[in-house]
Amino acid sequence: MAIIAGAGIVVKLVLLLLLTFSVVSWAIILFKFFQVQRAKSESERFMDFFWKSKRFDAIAAQVDRFTNSPLTVLFNEGYGELKKVVDADNTSEGSGFSTDLGGVENVSRALRRATNSEITRLEKYLTFLATTGSTSPFIGLFGTVWGIMTAFEGIGKTGSASLAVVAPGIAEALIATAIGLVAAIPAVMAYNHFQHKIRVLINEMDSFSTEFLNIVQRNIAGK
């Protein structure tokens, strides 16, 4: 703290910027941790419930129990589109759901839209973590370079290169790099961790979409 208090204005601004990056990054890390954990646990519960249920309307009535699962969003969108197509089909022909009218394609598009929307929601704020991880070391390096320049300027003014003259300026300079690494390392680790977890959730959404369409084609389209 004494070194930071004695630092120049430029180095202090660099440290303040890095501190802001670090605080925001940790807030995002905590938020994404709970968000991804809830999505994972509720998706597992929803899939158990989905396969135990026999009817889509029964699932739709209980879907509010799994509000944090991205799979429930896919189900709601797919089931909503399915009902629209079936209602339109019954009105126009008085018959069951028909693939000839592009009904399955409509449901498939609804599932793709919901998947893209959920991917965007899950990846929200991760860009900031990537930016913090990639830029913080360079911002810290800028503070270090500036501090070393100031130290050499002090050497020129005093005409002495003794350790007592050089050491404070070098210490002041290097602390910027240290803070930059403190901000960057957790951000990079968290970004890679969440990217892996989100890829797993994306695979689950793709699998669910495929199974949903298979059920539609197998049990409804033939009616």
N, C-alpha and C positions, 0 to 999 in steps of 0.2 A: 504493500500500500504506500509505503514511503517513496518507493521508486516511481509508482504511478503518479503520486502527488507532485513529484519533482519533474515529471516529464513535460516536454513542450506541448504547445497547443495542438499541433498537427498529430502528434502521437496520441494525445488524449482523445481527439476526435476519432482516430482510428480505433482505439480501444472501446470507445462508446458505441461505435458502429458494430464492432464485433460482439460486444455484450448484447446489443439488441438482437443481432442474428441468433445468438446462442439462446436467449430467453424465448424468442418466438419459435425456434426449432424445438426446444424442449416442450413447449406448449403443444405444438403439432404432434410431436412424438407421443405424448400422453393421450391426446385426443384420438389419434389413429390407432393406438394400441387397444383402447377400449372399443372403438368402432369395429375394428377387424375381429377382435375376440368375440364380440356379440354377434357379428355376422356369421362367424364360423360355427359357434355353438347353436345358434338358432336355426341355421341351415341344416345342421345335422338332425335337430329335433323335427324340423319341418319335413325332411325327407322320410323320417320314420313314420310320421303322421300321414304323409302323402301315400305311401305304399300300403298302409293299413286301411286307409279309407277306400270305399268302393265307388263313390260318386263325387263328381266335380263340385256339385252344389253343396255337398256336405263339407268339402274342404273349404270352399269359399266362405261358408258360414263361420269357420273357425280360424280363418287366416290371420285375423287380427292378433292372435296369440304370438305371432312370429314377425312382428313389425320390423325388426332389425335385420331380417334375412333378405338378401337380394333375390332369393328364389321366390319369395312371396310376391315380389313385384312382377317377376316373369309370369307367375301363375295368374295373377290378377289381370295382366295385360292379355295373356293368351286366352284365358277363360272369357274375358269381356269381349274380345274379338270373335271368339267362337260363338257366343250367344248372339251377337249381331248377325253373323252369317247364317246361323240356323234360323233365326227369326225371319230374316229376309227370304231365305229359301222356302220356309213354310208358307209365307205370305204369297210368294210368287207362284209356287208349284204345288203347295200342299203336301210336300214330301219331305223326307229327311235331309240331312246334311249331304251336299254333293260336292265332290272334288272337281267336277267338270266346270263349276262356276268359280274356280279359283279359291275355294274356301280354305283349303289347307295352306295355300300360299299367303292368304291374308293373315292367318294365324302365325305363320312362320315369320312374316314381316313384323308383326306386333312383338313377337319374342325377340327378334333381332334389335328392334328399337329399344325395348326394355333392357336388353343386355348392354347395349352401348350406353344407355343412360346410367345404369348401375356401375359400369366400369368408370365412367366419368366421375361419379359420386365417390367411389372408393379411392380413386387416384387423386382426388382433390387435395391440395396443399403439398403433395409430394414433390412438386416442382420446386417449392421453396427449400425443401431439404436438399435436393440436388444442387440448387444454386448455392446454398450455404456451404455444402461440402466442397464444391469446386472453386468458389471464389474466396472463402475466408482465408486460406493460406496465403493467397496472393495479396489480399488486403493487409494481412499481418506482415508480409514481406515488405510491402510499401512502407509501413510504419517503421520497420527495422532499417530499411535503407535511409529513410529520412532521419532517423535517430543517429545512425552512423555518420551521416553528413554533418549533423549538428555537432557530434563529438569531435570530428576532424576540424570543424570550424573553431571549436573551443581550443583545440590543440594549437591551431595557427595563431589564435589571439594570445594565448599564454606563452607560447614558445616552448612548452614543455610537453614531452610525450611519456611522462612517468605514469606508472600504474594508477596512482591516485587521481591523476587527471583524466586518464582514458577510461578506467573501469566504470564510473557512474554512467557515462554516455553510452557505452556498449551495453550495459545492463538494461538501461532504459530502452535501447533499440531492440534487444532480443526479446523483451517481454511481449512486444507486439506479435512476433512470430509465435510465441508460446500460446498466447490467447487465441490467435488464429487457428492453431491446431486444436485447441480445446473446443472451439466452436465447430470445426469441420469434422473431426473424427466421429462424434456421436451422430451427426447428421448423415454422414455417408453410411455408417453401419445401420442406422434406422431405415434409411431409404432402401438399401438392399434387402433388409428383412421384410419390409412391408411390400416391396415389389414381389418377393417370393410368395408371401401369403395371399396377395391379391391375384397372382397367377393361378394359385390353387382354387380360389373362389371363382375365377373366370372359367376354369375347366369344369367346375361343378355346374355353373350356369349353362355352359354348352351341353353338358351331358343331360341336364334337366330338360333343356329345350328339345333335344333329340327324343327323349323319352316321352315328353308331352305330345309331340307331333306323332310319334308312333302310336300312342294310345288313341289319339284323334282319328288317325287313319284306320286303325284296326277295329275300333269299337263303335265309331260313329259314321264314318264315311260309307260303310257297307249297308247302312240302314236305308 
